[in-house]
Amino acid sequence: MQRYTPLFNALLAAVPYLTREDLPKAPPAEDEDLVCHWLFKHLGWYHESGEWHYADHQFMEYMEWKEPHLKLGKFYPIQKLGIEIDATGIDDEVCKRTLAEFCAHEGIPVPDDQGELEDLFESEEMEMFAMFNDSNYVLDAYDALLKPHGLRLIDIGYAENAFLLMVKDDDEAVGNVEQALIDLGYVDIED
């Protein structure tokens, strides 16, 4: 377990209210992904033998980019801070940003006509643009809600979907977590 001490120290410094008791007690199995299976099992939740198991304190969440919704109130730091964050406007915000960014990228004005908007959203070009960019816009939207509370989310997995860890809004602390993962050979961390 000594090999994981730098990662654990980085996590303890970056994740509000995380304690050593929340961290894994044994190293990952040889076939376990460091983040998606091992850490997530202890800091998020997992499915085993037909049942869902949740960590005592949830610091991580899995999010599919096709359905980018999080229940921020499940995160332990949010619970400990005793705050409620209303994320109901995120879908609209992401849609508006995708539209604005796509139009800027294509050098076209944002359509005013509802029919033109619908045609644009149904276009193959817009679908491709959204597929490659919406994930960043979703994280930005959640981070805008978390920032006033000194928090943000980082995607520490490198799977198709996101394995989000709630951390302090501190670039150095986040960098230390990412570097500790890289030092363990987990090098495909997304920006």
C-alpha positions as MATLAB code, in Angstrom:
seq = 'MQRYTPLFNALLAAVPYLTREDLPKAPPAEDEDLVCHWLFKHLGWYHESGEWHYADHQFMEYMEWKEPHLKLGKFYPIQKLGIEIDATGIDDEVCKRTLAEFCAHEGIPVPDDQGELEDLFESEEMEMFAMFNDSNYVLDAYDALLKPHGLRLIDIGYAENAFLLMVKDDDEAVGNVEQALIDLGYVDIED';
ca = [
       0.000    0.000    0.000;
       3.010    2.261    0.398;
       3.037    2.689   -3.379;
      -0.323    4.497   -3.093;
       0.696    6.863   -0.269;
       1.416    9.839   -2.593;
      -2.013    9.404   -4.225;
      -3.728    9.128   -0.856;
      -1.923   12.223    0.443;
      -2.889   14.168   -2.677;
      -6.512   13.055   -2.348;
      -6.615   13.959    1.341;
      -5.317   17.450    0.532;
      -7.667   17.994   -2.423;
     -10.963   16.412   -1.362;
     -12.873   18.218    1.391;
     -13.858   16.002    4.335;
     -12.074   12.929    2.956;
     -10.426   10.888    5.701;
      -8.027    7.946    5.665;
     -10.957    5.740    6.718;
     -12.665    6.506    3.390;
      -9.673    5.320    1.344;
      -9.038    1.741    0.150;
      -7.406   -0.582    2.674;
      -5.958   -2.974    0.105;
      -4.277   -2.407   -3.266;
      -6.268   -2.876   -6.451;
      -6.536   -6.329   -7.926;
      -4.348   -6.843  -10.957;
      -7.324   -6.624  -13.329;
      -8.903   -3.580  -11.620;
      -8.735   -0.153  -13.249;
      -7.137    2.226  -10.745;
      -9.897    4.851  -10.963;
     -12.943    3.277  -12.579;
     -12.982    0.237  -10.301;
     -10.680    0.601   -7.313;
     -11.029    4.235   -6.232;
     -14.604    4.539   -7.415;
     -15.622    1.500   -5.371;
     -14.421    3.268   -2.217;
     -15.298    6.876   -3.001;
     -18.438    6.397   -5.092;
     -20.493    3.245   -5.533;
     -20.388   -0.119   -7.267;
     -22.604   -2.985   -8.371;
     -21.813   -6.486   -7.183;
     -23.847   -9.676   -6.970;
     -26.937   -7.890   -8.243;
     -26.829   -5.200   -5.549;
     -25.731   -1.566   -5.426;
     -23.235   -0.643   -2.752;
     -22.521    2.962   -1.849;
     -19.467    4.319   -0.092;
     -20.087    5.646    3.411;
     -19.193    9.073    2.094;
     -19.624    9.778   -1.604;
     -16.850   11.865   -3.148;
     -17.088   10.509   -6.701;
     -19.842   10.063   -9.239;
     -20.124    8.423  -12.631;
     -21.802   10.434  -15.372;
     -22.669    9.443  -18.904;
     -22.180   12.291  -21.355;
     -25.401   11.380  -23.152;
     -27.267   12.011  -19.890;
     -25.196   14.651  -18.116;
     -27.092   14.904  -14.844;
     -25.670   14.816  -11.346;
     -27.357   14.892   -7.990;
     -24.946   17.249   -6.289;
     -26.635   16.658   -2.926;
     -25.258   13.091   -2.915;
     -21.692   14.368   -2.635;
     -20.434   14.258    0.941;
     -18.726   17.697    0.841;
     -22.068   19.273   -0.164;
     -23.797   17.465    2.711;
     -21.138   18.489    5.232;
     -21.297   22.117    4.098;
     -25.083   21.994    4.497;
     -25.717   23.694    1.166;
     -28.237   23.118   -1.593;
     -27.319   23.798   -5.192;
     -30.012   24.177   -7.816;
     -28.785   22.647  -11.070;
     -32.104   22.731  -12.933;
     -30.905   25.242  -15.538;
     -27.847   23.288  -16.662;
     -29.475   21.664  -19.713;
     -30.587   25.035  -21.089;
     -27.219   26.600  -20.332;
     -25.327   23.803  -22.104;
     -27.687   23.999  -25.101;
     -27.243   27.769  -25.392;
     -23.472   27.525  -25.076;
     -23.264   24.707  -27.621;
     -25.342   26.750  -30.051;
     -23.278   29.916  -29.549;
     -19.946   28.085  -29.791;
     -21.022   26.119  -32.876;
     -22.201   29.259  -34.666;
     -18.967   31.072  -33.770;
     -16.938   28.080  -34.986;
     -18.852   28.001  -38.274;
     -18.794   31.803  -38.652;
     -22.576   32.057  -38.838;
     -25.038   34.124  -36.788;
     -27.211   32.405  -34.195;
     -30.592   31.892  -35.909;
     -33.602   33.762  -34.527;
     -36.153   31.657  -36.370;
     -37.363   28.570  -34.456;
     -37.424   26.445  -37.624;
     -33.837   27.382  -38.475;
     -32.787   26.577  -34.903;
     -34.394   23.140  -35.083;
     -32.750   22.442  -38.447;
     -29.387   23.505  -37.059;
     -29.730   21.291  -33.962;
     -30.691   18.328  -36.152;
     -27.749   18.803  -38.505;
     -24.960   16.243  -38.581;
     -22.357   19.002  -38.131;
     -24.047   20.236  -34.945;
     -24.373   16.693  -33.592;
     -20.653   16.063  -34.135;
     -19.710   19.394  -32.576;
     -21.929   18.713  -29.555;
     -20.590   15.186  -29.154;
     -17.024   16.468  -28.860;
     -17.702   19.615  -26.816;
     -20.760   19.202  -24.597;
     -18.839   17.309  -21.911;
     -16.637   20.359  -21.310;
     -19.657   22.660  -21.257;
     -21.448   20.411  -18.756;
     -18.462   20.391  -16.393;
     -18.093   24.157  -16.758;
     -21.775   24.624  -15.877;
     -21.534   22.452  -12.752;
     -18.275   24.119  -11.763;
     -19.900   27.548  -12.031;
     -22.439   26.383   -9.426;
     -19.757   24.864   -7.178;
     -17.126   27.621   -7.385;
     -18.849   30.000   -4.920;
     -18.528   27.188   -2.363;
     -14.831   26.585   -3.104;
     -15.483   23.318   -4.944;
     -15.242   21.864   -8.425;
     -15.418   18.548  -10.242;
     -12.565   16.871  -12.072;
     -12.795   13.881  -14.386;
     -10.044   11.517  -13.287;
     -11.078    8.547  -15.401;
     -10.196    7.982  -18.997;
     -13.221    5.951  -19.949;
     -15.782    7.147  -22.479;
     -17.880    8.577  -19.672;
     -16.852   10.639  -16.682;
     -15.597    9.538  -13.283;
     -15.979   12.811  -11.418;
     -14.244   13.603   -8.154;
     -15.388   16.575   -6.073;
     -12.356   18.593   -4.985;
     -11.405   21.963   -3.585;
     -11.236   24.703   -6.200;
      -7.436   24.671   -5.945;
      -5.284   24.202   -9.061;
      -2.246   23.017   -7.111;
      -4.207   20.385   -5.175;
      -5.859   19.162   -8.391;
      -2.473   19.033  -10.114;
      -1.093   16.940   -7.269;
      -3.915   14.391   -7.621;
      -3.401   14.190  -11.365;
       0.385   13.851  -10.962;
      -0.017   11.107   -8.357;
      -2.243    9.181  -10.778;
       0.272    9.673  -13.578;
       3.083    8.485  -11.299;
       1.093    5.272  -10.773;
       0.930    4.763  -14.522;
      -2.541    6.188  -14.992;
      -1.489    8.506  -17.793;
      -4.621    9.032  -19.842;
      -6.145   11.702  -17.596;
      -8.270   14.060  -19.672;
      -7.857   17.818  -19.424;
];
